[in-house]
């Protein structure tokens, strides 16, 4: 299957954070699954790193590659689809992730409760 990771899921995975459930760890760790990280996630991490809200690895792209993550670029189609989404979620990063999952037919991995309000394939597991 093809999955798209929400930003906090990626960060928890990279930090081996206990907040990441065993179910999600199993999905990401299963080599038969293809897990994508959106360019919007990398953008969000870079912004939050620059304002001191989190620290990113200096070699983030190499770390993503080492973890078998595929990078999903942002396309004009992804951006246009955002405009048709209901306004359940105001976060522009999350709205673009939802749009990308819908356009690309990916299952979005997140524990954000607001994602459930969208008609997007979602894998969520709260520990």
Helices and strands as residue ranges (DSSP letters): E 2-5, H 7-15, H 22-29, E 34-38, H 39-50, H 60-66, E 70-72, H 76-82, H 92-104, E 107-109, G 113-117, E 122-123
